């Protein structure tokens, strides 16, 4: 019995119009067999589309054909063009590449596609055809499709409404492709501008009484990221801005009664684009302080002439709502953004200043207040309310955020003109609410007042004249709302706690009341209130000294309530709050640790499954993993609970590690959990880590290193002797992992054509692998002889076969020196057998910075200074181990270099000794700084201020005649005054010449070894064995030998003291 052929092998269906029509119609058949056969035919067309495009376009263009068939044809066309229009296949196995479409077919398809789009009236089909045009233009325009722009311009010039609209749509689709391109990739965009902008300007002006948004949308896409590098005649910004101004002031006619339909009304869409353009041009190109060197003349002219004129029109739009008229949220959003830019320039601020009360109290403040639709959603669909509250896209749609930003910029830059009146207004709102009978209180206005205060929390807490009154504000106007009958106001009270939890309370009882009311809100009947309370507790617990005493008796109930909330909804803020509690009560978590681990694991599994469709759940799942790690760290005093906790964790860990990367976003969290402890149970994850590495986690080598290092260093015997259930030794897994990492090469071809994912190697990945090999040799001395040949082979091949960065070369050198320290005689014998030693030394002799770049890694003085911390010590131990071998037994090439090796070893040891002294000095200095810092307070700040007309007064802000310079932080503002202030980022940088040692977080068997003492012991034995050979060396490094002898004596005394203290 034969089976149906797969699309790849089945015969190509007939490609005449009637046959294709029947195939597409059959894809909607109720007969499964017929439908499947038709779908196979469509799949075959997508693989071999030659000859199908023109018949498909004829089907689309036939108005009498069923709409679903025409739409299916459109979708097929779009998909084929996207996937195959630029596809090339080999011809006769030579280097020549041939298109799937002949030149004639390509030309006919382009012409017919544009014509079909130009006359299409169905919105869905028109959009699909426009996407298809974009795909073709992306490949062919401008080089292979010079007729594209002339044909579209011809359609636009006809004046036919359908042709004009659809051609503009095609232009816009193509323009958007270049919207975010770098300057050197925007030439096709420039050609479009030169060909179409004069026509679009005339059309835009003529259509203003009945405007279309397409022209303005095209202008937006060409200018929002960068002004095009075309001549001023082609771009003519002033003409466009005049039309933008006309669009802003023209009334919207004939809008529908249904408010939900108005944002889509053409008149409002044009205003939206006009507002967006005005705001973007002002903020990006029209402010002389931000425009930079590219457009200084335009910025100067715009700020003085066009910006004030557009501001007047923007303010008229903002006046619509106070007058009771309609204005869309998006238009209000863009208008306020424009006003925000106007605050910064004196030319526009002078015009704005007389209208500040209107702006702040009639325009901005109502936007902060509770809206009916918010309240309805809060009550009817609390889950959706919480989702929207955490959705970043809402900031783009809701004018509340720019309204808040405007308030913040006003009190930051122009406080003299705004702060007092704003706080007076808010105080009046709050007092009026408090004085009114409960049934007459305007909770919407109070919510707006609290939003304004909460948004200004950082500013208010820093100002002495306001900071002292914040406690009274909370007691009088926030705490009562915890008992409000309106759930939204209870939620707002919790939200306020987040912002003012860290103020200084004069009455500890008030602070405690804030804490306990928020704790009680965890059990509120409204889910959004519970969410806000769970998040706010994080801030209150961290800021309240009495939190531990007050909450410890109710800790179990509080933990239960958090999990009750987490079972209702996945929200990362809730889990963060829980994690803070676990961390705060770490010493008391032990009795609850097992329950916490079990519930966090269950929540993770539930959230992770929902994460594909729910971003909030996905973020909450990751936060659960972090909370698990916090619990494990907090339970360190109850290690007897670890086995039971690990059993709870294993299903979650196996799920993450064993699902072909399905849960890859949680992989780093899983690795962190595994790294927290080492146990027989967790050893079962060891092979899973490597399985993940082989299949889908090759980019996570640096993360995988951490748990593997812990396994190696904390349980080296199991590591050295253990094996997977399949009998593969654990050491082999590590060695093979390193072997897979050797041949990484940067891919220069399309990622889709990449075959081996492990051909991409970063320095960090290479270092991680090399350091795992070093750890293996350091921690398993005498246990892994059989693996030393492979280690040497891998490391030498990398050093000899590829260019290496300094960091990677150091890590490789450390691995080779680890082999010398492990067993120098064995390592040298193996390298001699491989012919490695002489080749490496030959390579190294040509290097000025390094003498032995690989096997021995003896450093010149300059090179030694570039190696830091753990690698420096490991290299010293490896080179010192050469002294344990008689000179006559060393390979000849090593014998010849031995004096130079030892002289550079001495230099490196001197750096090791200096490191130890510097570390001790830093510890002492840190203690002194702690003492010296006591007593520093408000008087310790820097003072002074520079002179000049643009001086920034932190209290008064900028004067009316001043522009706000291009600064964004208080630090920068003090800087322009000449204040002697240090950057908050200064401490991130170190003027030293040493790079950070990223090995300090890992334990190693060599941590307790004194490198200088080790060298001294080896050298003393070598000198006793071959005194004459080492006499010259002794004279050259007498000073270090004296220090080494002292270090060795100190180590011996410490060992004797420890032995004497040990029980018999």
LINUR-V501771 format. One record per helix or strand of 2 or more residues. SS is the DSSP state (H for helix, E for strand). FROM is the first residue (numbers start at 1). TO is the last residue. If there is no record, write none. Layout:
ss->(SS/SS)
from->(FROM/FROM)
to->(TO/TO)
This chain:
ss->(H/H/H/H/E/E/H/H/H/H/H/H/H/H/H/H/H/H/H/H/H/H/H/H/H/H/H/H/H/H/H/H/H/H/H/H/H/H/H/H/H/H/H/H/H/H/H/H/H/H/H/H/H/H/H/H/H/H/H/H/H/H/H/H)
from->(17/32/53/67/88/97/103/123/147/161/183/187/208/214/232/237/259/266/296/329/346/356/372/382/393/400/415/438/443/457/464/470/487/508/527/547/555/572/586/590/615/639/664/680/686/698/716/730/751/757/763/785/806/836/861/869/887/892/938/970/986/1011/1027/1038)
to->(26/47/61/84/90/99/119/140/157/177/185/206/210/223/235/249/262/286/322/343/353/368/380/389/397/413/435/440/455/462/467/483/500/521/543/552/568/584/588/610/637/657/675/683/695/714/721/742/753/759/779/801/834/844/865/884/889/932/940/976/988/1025/1036/1061)
